[in-house]
Amino acid sequence: MNYYIITGASRGLGKAIAEALLKDDQNRVIGVSRNCSITHKNYRHQPLDFSDMAGVEHNLHKIFEPLPDAQKIVLVNNAGVVGDIGYVGQSQNEHFEFVFDVNVVVPAMLMNMFLQVYQHRQDCEKMIVNISSGAGQRPIDGWAAYCASKAALDMLSQTAQVEQDLMQTGVKVFSLSPGVIDTDMQEQIRSSDVAQFSSVQNFKDMHQNKALASPEEAAQQVIQLMEKPSLANGVVCSVRDF
């Protein structure tokens, strides 16, 4: 069996990845999210609210079962938030803590637990796919916390891969930018004040011109990477490379 642990699986890209994988009866999906929106015999929902750090720490162990029949085990850190869009110096301090908890701290904890449980297994393929963003590689006004958190996720992924290579565990780690996808996050971005985000019109134009990828299209590209890791040009990669 192939096991996929997917965060943020209740909607958007996470849900699209889960639903696509469940079309193959050899796949099992553990969806980690606040709400459950998938009903399937091969799907298990693990409720978790990433903004509740105490709850995450208390329930993290429930996600990673022994999985003795696994041929492949993949962690997809998909859940993420852009947070309140606004300039540094004009934002609430709590905003930065929230964005980094959801986008960096919890994914790091999940990676840590995944590796503790599975890294030394020699009987199956092991992979971590962190969903990052091109925003982690360039500054975007109004998105300071999001840009910085995705940059941190990229470096976390690269460092983890160096460590796994040194230990010769065979674990593959990727930080994948999936492109601009038509999700709830994009709706939030388009509703921003131009005084807090100078490029808001560009995002409105992309939506108007139907230039956004659907979650289903993006999901197929993420699955491509999971099925053929050699497509990636390094740990930090983009679907544009495929």
N, C-alpha and C positions, 0 to 999 in steps of 0.2 A: 504494500500500500504506500501511497504518497500522502504525506501530511503537510498541510499548509496552515500556519498560524497567522491570521490576518487581523491587524488592528483597524478600527474604523470601518468595520465590515457591514454596518447597518445602512450605509448610503454611499452615493458617489462612486469614486474609483474603487474603494475597498469592496463594496457590494458587487460591483461589476466583475472584479477579479474572482471573488468567491463564487458567483453564479456561473461564470465561464468554466472554472475548474470543476464544479460539481456536475458538469455534463459528462464527465468521464467517471465511470463507476469505480475506477481504481484510486480515485482521489478522496481524501477526507479533509474537511475544513473546520478549523476551530476559529470562530469569529469572536473577536474581543472588542466590545463596544458597550455603550450604555444601554442601547435598545436592540432588540432582535427583530429583523425584518425578513429573515430567510427561514423557510420551512423546508427541510430536506432530510432524508434519512441519513445522509452522510455529513450532516452539518451539526456542530455543537456550538452553542452560544455560551460564552463566558462573560457575564456582565462585569464591566469595569468603567469607572469614570476617571479619566486621566487628570482631571482637575482636582481630584481628591487624593492627595498623595498618601495619606494614611491608609485609605482604602486600597490603593494600588499595592502598597507594601504588604498589607495583610492578606491580599488575595492573589498575589503574583504566582505563588507556587501552584495554584490550581490550573494554570494554563499548560504547564509542561509535564505531561504524563510520560511514562516510560516508553510507550510505542514500540514494543518488541518486534512487530511485524513490518516496521518501516523500511522502505527502500530509499525514500527521500524525505527529508524534513526541512521545511523552509519557513523562516520567520519573515513576514512582510510588515515592516513598520510603516504603515500607511497613514494612520491618524495624525492630523496636524491642524493647526489654526494659524490664521494671519494675525489675529488679535485686533485690537482697536487701531485703525489707521490714523496716524497723526505724528507730528514731529517730536523728536527728542527735545525735552524742555517744555513741552506742552501736553505731556501724557501723564497718566497716573502711574505711580511706581508699581502698583500691583499688576499692571498690564505686562511688564517685562517678566515678572515671576511666572505669571500664567502661561505666556507663550513659551518660555524656556522649559517649564515643567512638561508641557504637552509635546513639544517638538524635539526636545533633547533629553531631558532627565528620564522620563518614562521610557523612551526608546532605548536609552543606555541601560536601564535596569532590565528591560526585556532581553536585550542582547546578552547581558551578563548572565542572566538565568538560563537562557537558551544554551550558551556555551558551557556553563557549569554542568548542565544535564546531558548535552549531546556531543560536545566537541571531540571526545575521545572514542566515540563509537566508530568502528572500522567497517561496519556492515551496511552502511547506507550513505547516501549523498547528503551533505549538510550545507545549507545556504542561508544567508541573511540578505534581504533586499530592503534597504531603507529608502523610502520615497522622499527625495529631496526636491530641489528647485533650482532653476537658473538664477533665482534671486539670491542664492547663497554665494554666487560668484561675482555679483556686481551690486553696487549700492542703488537703492530705489527710495526716493524720498517718501516719507510716511510709513515705510515698512522696516524701520531699523531693527526691531525685535525679530521680525520674521526673517530678514536677510541674515542677521547674525546667528539665529538659531539654526538655519539651514547650512550656513558655513560651518558651524560647530558639528552638525550631523555628518557633513562631508569628511571633516578631519577625524571624527570619532570612527567612522567607517574605515578610513585609510589606516589609522593606527591599529585598529582591531585586525585588519588583514595582515599587516606586518607581523603582529604577534602570532597569529594563527600559522603563518608561513614559518616563523621561527620554531614553533612547536610541532610543525608538520602534521597538523590535525586534518588537513584536507578541506577545512571549512572555507567557503567562498563568501566574501562580503562585498556588497555593491551599494553605492549611493546613487540612485537613479532619478534623474529629472524627467518627468513624464510629459512635459510640454504643458500648454495652456488648455485646460479641460473645462467643459461646461458643467460646473458644479455650484453648490450653494456658496462656496467661497468666492466664486466669480461674481455672483449676485451682490455679495457684500462689497467687493472691490468696486463694482460699477456704481454703487450708491454713495461712494466717498465724495467728500468735499474737495474740489480742485485746489483749495487753499492748503489742504493737508496731503494732497497727492496729485502732483502736477500732470501725471500721465493718465489720469482717469479717462480722458476722452479716447485714448488709444484702445483701452479695454472695451469701452462702449462700441467703438467702431468694429473691433474684432467680433463682438457678439452680433452686431447688426449685419456684418458681412458673412456670418456663419463660418468664421475662421477658427472656431474653437472645436477641439476634438471632443467627441462624445466619451463618456466614461467607458462605454463598451469598446470603443476603438483603442483607447489608451490601455485598457485592461489586456487586450490581445498583445500589445507590445511589451507589457510587463511580463506576461506569460512567456513570450518569446525568449526573454532574457533568462527566465527560470529554467526553460527547457534547453537553451543553448547559451551558456555563460560566455562562450568564446566570442559572442557578438559584441561584448562590451570592450571598449578601449580604455581599460583601467578600472579601478575601483569607482571613481567618480565618473559617471557616464550619463548620456542622454539618449532618449529614444530616437533622436535625430541621427545617432550614429548607426542605427540598425539598418 
